Amino acid sequence: MTFETDRRDLLKVSGCALATPAFAPVVSASSDGWKTPRGDTANTASTDTGPVEGVTPACAAAADAIGTRVVADGTVYAATSDGVGAFDASDGDRLWGRDTEGVDAPVSFSGGAVYVTAGASTWSLDAETGEKRWSRRGTGASASTPVEVDGTVYVGVSTTLYALGAQTGTVLWDGSLDGPLAGAPAVRDGTVYAATQEGNVYAFEADGGLEWTADAGASVAGAPVATEDGVFVVGGRGDVVSFEGSGGDEAWREGLTKEVSSPPAVDDDHVYVATDDGTVHSLRTSSGWEDWAFEFEGSGGAPSVGADTVYLAAGGAFRALDASNGRERWRHEGASGSPAVVGTDLFFGDGGLHRLTGTLPSPDTTVGSASIRADEAEVGEAVEVT
């Protein structure tokens, strides 16, 4: 393997400084970074922060990058078709680059290490230097993004879920699946959840014991999401399904009757799903009841949510929607990809790295909430919140 220290490849970024919030936000476990492609190890794509009152471009750079960027401890990590790069988030300087001979999925960060899959191999790189810590080859071809929790790295390679020791890459256990993983596994409260492209959901104990399996009814679009309200998956034909985290019983199922290619975002109360035909749906986590829908022309990417705002690239623009009613707060033309939300910055890219920076509401701004069905107001209509 070749360790590169030049600044010619992957990303070239300049003038990129992290924004300073207008006031100190409430800090959650994910507000100090976006450490997996879906924000955290439960795949919620949810945080407490985010730009609310508009954004301005901060930087942009072309690169052959793969998936959502990962941001941790002031550093941006990105995977490309042939390696991994790390960049100073304050000024865009390239810190290191590592050739891993091909990358299949976005990277993740945990405990001072960057994890990535290349072919059937899982790599652990030192986050400060890019030096290889270890690599472990599985059986098969396709692989998911690895996620690390409590000293164990969970990764899907072909039809097998592996648990690897985070320090050495030693195989601790493996579990057989009926097909390749649909996105990264989700880990919450000692349980590992994996959804397959064949449409089944598996729950494994941290020691490898199989707790339960469930049928989502169709191929799963993207990673499963695990919260205290249940495990949520979206089928490619538009079924949003909630399973009980303990036991795997189906809690509810809502058919959107539209194809879906991207995973949902989930906050404390709602599941946000973008369909391929150009609609964002907000469903209650407790029942699947639809509170609102927002329509746009064209296709959209996977949503993220923070500061009571839903962010997604839709119809050739980055849009910020009020999470309480679906009303558009602002848009930025010419954006694509699923955003990483860090403070008041949005990192995203379609073959490159881009950052938009904005502000939070002022401290004396009152943020209300409301629940409306999509048929009670026109999409994008201003709704009075009291």
C-alpha positions as CSV (number, residue, x, y, z in Angstrom):
1,M,0.0,0.0,0.0
2,T,1.2,3.5,-0.8
3,F,0.9,6.3,1.8
4,E,0.5,9.6,0.0
5,T,1.3,13.0,1.5
6,D,0.8,15.2,-1.5
7,R,-2.2,17.5,-2.1
8,R,-3.0,16.6,-5.7
9,D,-5.6,13.8,-5.3
10,L,-9.0,13.2,-3.7
11,L,-10.1,16.7,-2.5
12,K,-8.6,20.2,-2.8
13,V,-10.4,22.5,-0.5
14,S,-9.5,26.1,0.4
15,G,-11.1,28.8,2.6
16,C,-13.2,26.3,4.6
17,A,-13.8,27.4,8.1
18,L,-16.4,25.9,10.4
19,A,-19.2,28.3,11.3
20,T,-19.6,29.6,14.8
21,P,-23.2,29.2,16.1
22,A,-25.0,32.4,17.0
23,F,-25.6,31.0,20.4
24,A,-24.5,27.8,22.2
25,P,-26.8,25.0,21.2
26,V,-28.0,22.1,23.3
27,V,-25.3,19.4,22.7
28,S,-26.4,15.9,21.9
29,A,-24.3,12.8,21.3
30,S,-24.1,13.6,17.5
31,S,-23.9,17.4,17.5
32,D,-20.1,17.3,17.8
33,G,-19.8,15.5,14.5
34,W,-21.3,13.3,11.8
35,K,-19.4,10.1,12.4
36,T,-21.2,7.6,10.1
37,P,-22.9,8.1,6.8
38,R,-26.2,8.3,8.7
39,G,-24.8,10.4,11.5
40,D,-24.6,7.9,14.3
41,T,-24.3,4.1,14.9
42,A,-28.1,3.8,15.0
43,N,-28.4,5.4,11.5
44,T,-30.9,8.0,12.6
45,A,-29.4,10.9,10.5
46,S,-30.6,13.2,13.3
47,T,-28.9,15.8,15.5
48,D,-29.9,18.8,17.6
49,T,-28.2,21.4,15.5
50,G,-28.3,22.7,11.9
51,P,-28.7,25.9,9.9
52,V,-32.3,27.3,10.2
53,E,-32.3,30.8,8.8
54,G,-30.6,30.2,5.4
55,V,-27.1,29.3,4.2
56,T,-24.3,30.7,2.1
57,P,-21.6,28.7,0.2
58,A,-18.4,28.2,2.2
59,C,-16.4,26.0,-0.1
60,A,-16.6,23.5,-3.0
61,A,-14.1,21.1,-4.5
62,A,-14.2,18.4,-7.2
63,A,-13.4,14.8,-6.2
64,D,-14.3,11.3,-7.0
65,A,-15.9,10.8,-3.6
66,I,-18.3,8.1,-2.5
67,G,-21.4,8.7,-0.3
68,T,-21.9,11.1,2.7
69,R,-18.8,12.8,4.1
70,V,-17.9,12.0,7.7
71,V,-16.9,14.9,10.0
72,A,-15.3,14.4,13.4
73,D,-13.0,16.4,15.7
74,G,-12.6,19.2,13.1
75,T,-11.6,16.8,10.3
76,V,-13.5,15.8,7.2
77,Y,-13.0,12.2,6.0
78,A,-14.0,11.1,2.5
79,A,-13.9,7.9,0.5
80,T,-13.1,7.7,-3.2
81,S,-13.0,4.9,-5.7
82,D,-9.3,4.2,-4.8
83,G,-8.7,5.5,-1.3
84,V,-9.5,7.7,1.7
85,G,-8.6,11.3,2.5
86,A,-8.6,13.4,5.6
87,F,-8.9,17.3,5.4
88,D,-8.7,20.0,8.0
89,A,-12.3,21.4,8.3
90,S,-11.0,24.9,9.2
91,D,-9.1,25.6,6.1
92,G,-9.4,22.5,3.8
93,D,-5.8,21.5,3.9
94,R,-5.2,17.9,3.1
95,L,-3.9,16.1,6.2
96,W,-3.3,12.6,4.6
97,G,-4.4,10.2,1.9
98,R,-4.4,6.5,1.8
99,D,-4.7,4.2,-1.2
100,T,-6.8,1.2,-0.3
101,E,-7.1,-0.2,-3.8
102,G,-10.8,0.6,-4.2
103,V,-13.6,1.6,-1.8
104,D,-17.1,0.2,-1.9
105,A,-18.9,2.3,0.7
106,P,-18.6,5.5,2.7
107,V,-16.2,5.6,5.7
108,S,-17.0,5.9,9.4
109,F,-15.1,7.3,12.4
110,S,-14.9,6.1,16.0
111,G,-12.4,6.3,18.7
112,G,-9.5,7.8,16.7
113,A,-9.9,5.4,13.8
114,V,-11.4,5.6,10.3
115,Y,-13.1,2.4,9.1
116,V,-13.6,1.6,5.4
117,T,-14.3,-1.4,3.2
118,A,-12.5,-2.1,0.0
119,G,-13.7,-5.2,-1.9
120,A,-14.3,-7.8,0.8
121,S,-11.7,-6.3,3.1
122,T,-12.4,-4.1,6.1
123,W,-9.7,-1.5,7.0
124,S,-8.9,0.4,10.2
125,L,-6.8,3.5,9.6
126,D,-5.3,5.8,12.2
127,A,-7.5,9.0,12.0
128,E,-4.5,11.3,12.7
129,T,-2.0,9.9,10.2
130,G,-3.9,7.6,7.9
131,E,-1.5,4.7,8.7
132,K,-3.0,1.3,8.4
133,R,-3.9,-0.3,11.8
134,W,-5.2,-3.5,10.4
135,S,-7.2,-5.1,7.6
136,R,-9.4,-8.2,7.6
137,R,-10.7,-9.9,4.5
138,G,-14.2,-11.5,4.5
139,T,-15.8,-13.9,2.1
140,G,-17.6,-12.3,-0.9
141,A,-17.5,-9.2,-2.9
142,S,-19.8,-6.4,-1.8
143,A,-19.4,-4.8,1.7
144,S,-21.2,-2.2,3.9
145,T,-19.8,0.7,5.8
146,P,-18.4,-0.6,9.1
147,V,-19.6,0.8,12.4
148,E,-17.7,0.5,15.7
149,V,-19.5,0.3,19.1
150,D,-17.8,-0.6,22.5
151,G,-14.7,-2.1,20.9
152,T,-16.4,-4.1,18.2
153,V,-16.7,-3.3,14.5
154,Y,-19.8,-4.6,12.7
155,V,-19.7,-4.9,8.9
156,G,-21.6,-6.8,6.3
157,V,-19.6,-8.6,3.6
158,S,-21.8,-10.3,0.9
159,T,-24.3,-12.4,2.9
160,T,-22.4,-12.4,6.2
161,L,-22.4,-10.0,9.2
162,Y,-19.0,-9.9,10.9
163,A,-18.1,-8.7,14.3
164,L,-14.4,-7.7,14.5
165,G,-12.3,-6.6,17.4
166,A,-11.6,-2.9,17.0
167,Q,-8.0,-3.1,18.1
168,T,-6.8,-6.0,15.9
169,G,-9.5,-6.9,13.5
170,T,-9.9,-10.4,14.9
171,V,-13.2,-12.1,14.0
172,L,-15.3,-12.4,17.1
173,W,-18.3,-13.9,15.5
174,D,-20.2,-14.0,12.2
175,G,-23.9,-14.4,11.3
176,S,-25.4,-15.6,8.1
177,L,-27.9,-13.5,6.2
178,D,-30.2,-14.2,3.2
179,G,-28.6,-11.5,1.1
180,P,-26.2,-8.6,1.0
181,L,-26.8,-5.8,3.5
182,A,-28.8,-2.8,2.5
183,G,-26.6,-0.1,4.1
184,A,-24.7,-0.2,7.3
185,P,-25.9,-2.2,10.3
186,A,-27.6,-0.2,13.1
187,V,-26.4,-0.7,16.7
188,R,-28.4,0.3,19.8
189,D,-28.5,-0.8,23.4
190,G,-26.4,-4.0,22.8
191,T,-28.4,-5.2,19.7
192,V,-27.1,-5.1,16.1
193,Y,-29.8,-4.7,13.4
194,A,-29.1,-5.7,9.8
195,A,-31.5,-5.3,6.9
196,T,-30.8,-7.2,3.6
197,Q,-31.5,-6.3,0.0
198,E,-33.8,-9.4,0.0
199,G,-36.2,-7.6,2.4
200,N,-35.4,-9.3,5.8
201,V,-34.4,-7.7,9.1
202,Y,-32.1,-9.5,11.6
203,A,-31.4,-8.6,15.2
204,F,-28.3,-10.0,16.8
205,E,-27.1,-9.9,20.4
206,A,-23.7,-8.3,20.9
207,D,-22.2,-11.8,21.4
208,G,-23.6,-13.0,18.1
209,G,-26.8,-14.8,19.2
210,L,-29.7,-14.3,16.9
211,E,-32.6,-12.5,18.7
212,W,-35.1,-12.4,15.9
213,T,-35.8,-12.0,12.2
214,A,-38.6,-10.2,10.4
215,D,-39.9,-9.8,6.9
216,A,-40.1,-6.2,5.6
217,G,-42.0,-7.5,2.5
218,A,-39.7,-6.2,-0.2
219,S,-36.1,-5.2,-0.8
220,V,-35.0,-2.7,1.7
221,A,-33.8,0.8,0.6
222,G,-30.8,1.7,2.7
223,A,-29.8,1.2,6.2
224,P,-32.2,0.3,9.0
225,V,-32.8,2.8,11.8
226,A,-32.9,1.9,15.5
227,T,-34.5,4.1,18.1
228,E,-36.3,3.7,21.5
229,D,-39.5,3.6,19.5
230,G,-38.5,0.7,17.3
231,V,-36.6,-0.4,14.2
232,F,-37.6,1.3,11.0
233,V,-36.9,0.2,7.4
234,V,-38.2,1.4,4.1
235,G,-38.9,-1.0,1.3
236,G,-37.9,-0.2,-2.3
237,R,-41.6,-0.2,-3.3
238,G,-42.4,2.4,-0.6
239,D,-43.5,0.4,2.4
240,V,-42.3,2.1,5.7
241,V,-42.3,-0.6,8.4
242,S,-41.8,-0.3,12.2
243,F,-40.7,-3.3,14.1
244,E,-40.6,-3.7,17.9
245,G,-36.9,-3.6,19.0
246,S,-37.5,-6.4,21.4
247,G,-39.0,-9.4,19.7
248,G,-39.3,-8.0,16.2
249,D,-43.1,-7.9,16.0
250,E,-44.4,-5.5,13.4
251,A,-45.8,-2.4,15.0
252,W,-47.1,-0.7,11.9
253,R,-46.8,-0.5,8.2
254,E,-47.5,2.5,5.9
255,G,-47.6,2.0,2.2
256,L,-46.5,5.1,0.3
257,T,-47.1,3.4,-3.1
258,K,-44.1,5.0,-4.5
259,E,-40.6,3.7,-5.1
260,V,-37.9,4.6,-2.6
261,S,-34.1,4.4,-3.1
262,S,-32.7,6.1,0.0
263,P,-32.9,5.4,3.8
264,P,-35.1,7.5,6.1
265,A,-34.2,10.0,8.9
266,V,-35.8,9.6,12.3
267,D,-36.0,12.0,15.2
268,D,-37.9,11.7,18.5
269,D,-41.3,11.8,16.9
270,H,-41.2,11.3,13.1
271,V,-39.8,9.2,10.3
272,Y,-38.9,11.3,7.2
273,V,-38.9,9.5,3.8
274,A,-38.1,10.8,0.4
275,T,-39.7,8.9,-2.5
276,D,-38.2,8.7,-6.0
277,D,-41.0,10.6,-7.6
278,G,-40.3,13.8,-5.6
279,T,-42.2,13.7,-2.3
280,V,-41.0,13.9,1.3
281,H,-43.3,12.3,3.8
282,S,-43.4,12.9,7.6
283,L,-44.8,9.9,9.5
284,R,-45.3,9.5,13.2
285,T,-42.9,7.0,14.8
286,S,-45.7,5.8,17.1
287,S,-48.3,4.9,14.5
288,G,-47.2,5.7,10.9
289,W,-49.8,8.4,10.6
290,E,-48.8,11.0,8.0
291,D,-48.6,14.5,9.3
292,W,-47.4,16.2,6.1
293,A,-45.9,15.7,2.7
294,F,-43.8,18.1,0.6
295,E,-43.7,17.7,-3.2
296,F,-41.0,18.9,-5.5
297,E,-40.0,18.3,-9.1
298,G,-37.3,15.7,-9.8
299,S,-35.6,13.2,-7.6
300,G,-34.2,13.6,-4.1
301,G,-31.6,12.2,-1.8
302,A,-31.7,10.7,1.7
303,P,-33.0,13.3,4.2
304,S,-31.2,14.4,7.4
305,V,-32.8,16.3,10.3
306,G,-31.6,18.8,12.9
307,A,-32.8,21.9,14.8
308,D,-36.4,21.0,13.9
309,T,-35.5,21.1,10.3
310,V,-35.4,18.5,7.6
311,Y,-32.5,18.8,5.1
312,L,-32.3,17.1,1.7
313,A,-31.2,17.6,-1.8
314,A,-34.3,17.7,-4.0
315,G,-35.0,18.7,-7.5
316,G,-31.5,20.2,-8.0
317,A,-31.6,22.3,-4.8
318,F,-30.8,21.9,-1.2
319,R,-34.0,22.4,0.8
320,A,-34.7,23.0,4.5
321,L,-38.2,22.1,5.6
322,D,-39.8,23.0,8.9
323,A,-40.1,19.6,10.6
324,S,-43.4,20.5,12.2
325,N,-45.4,21.2,9.1
326,G,-43.3,20.6,6.0
327,R,-43.1,24.3,5.0
328,E,-39.9,25.3,3.1
329,R,-37.6,27.5,5.3
330,W,-35.0,28.1,2.5
331,R,-33.4,26.5,-0.5
332,H,-30.0,26.6,-2.1
333,E,-29.8,25.9,-5.8
334,G,-27.4,23.4,-7.4
335,A,-26.9,21.0,-4.5
336,S,-27.1,17.2,-4.4
337,G,-26.2,14.3,-2.1
338,S,-27.2,13.5,1.5
339,P,-26.0,16.1,3.9
340,A,-23.8,15.7,7.0
341,V,-25.1,18.2,9.6
342,V,-22.4,19.6,12.0
343,G,-23.2,22.7,14.0
344,T,-24.6,25.2,11.5
345,D,-22.7,23.6,8.6
346,L,-24.0,21.2,5.9
347,F,-21.4,19.0,4.3
348,F,-22.5,17.3,1.1
349,G,-21.4,16.4,-2.4
350,D,-22.1,14.6,-5.6
351,G,-18.6,13.5,-6.6
352,G,-17.0,16.3,-4.5
353,L,-17.0,18.1,-1.2
354,H,-19.2,21.1,-0.6
355,R,-20.1,23.1,2.5
356,L,-22.9,25.4,3.2
357,T,-22.9,27.5,6.4
358,G,-25.7,29.2,8.2
359,T,-27.1,30.3,11.5
360,L,-29.4,29.0,14.2
361,P,-32.4,31.0,15.4
362,S,-31.6,33.9,17.8
363,P,-32.1,33.0,21.5
364,D,-35.3,34.9,21.7
365,T,-36.9,33.1,18.7
366,T,-39.8,30.9,19.7
367,V,-39.9,27.6,17.8
368,G,-43.4,26.2,17.8
369,S,-44.7,22.8,16.6
370,A,-47.8,21.6,14.9
371,S,-49.1,18.4,13.3
372,I,-51.1,18.6,10.1
373,R,-52.1,15.9,7.6
374,A,-50.9,16.4,4.0
375,D,-54.4,16.9,2.8
376,E,-55.2,19.7,5.2
377,A,-52.9,22.2,3.5
378,E,-51.2,22.7,0.2
379,V,-47.6,21.6,0.1
380,G,-45.3,24.5,1.0
381,E,-48.2,26.6,2.3
382,A,-47.4,28.8,5.3
383,V,-49.1,27.3,8.4
384,E,-49.6,29.4,11.5
385,V,-48.0,27.8,14.5
386,T,-49.3,28.7,17.9
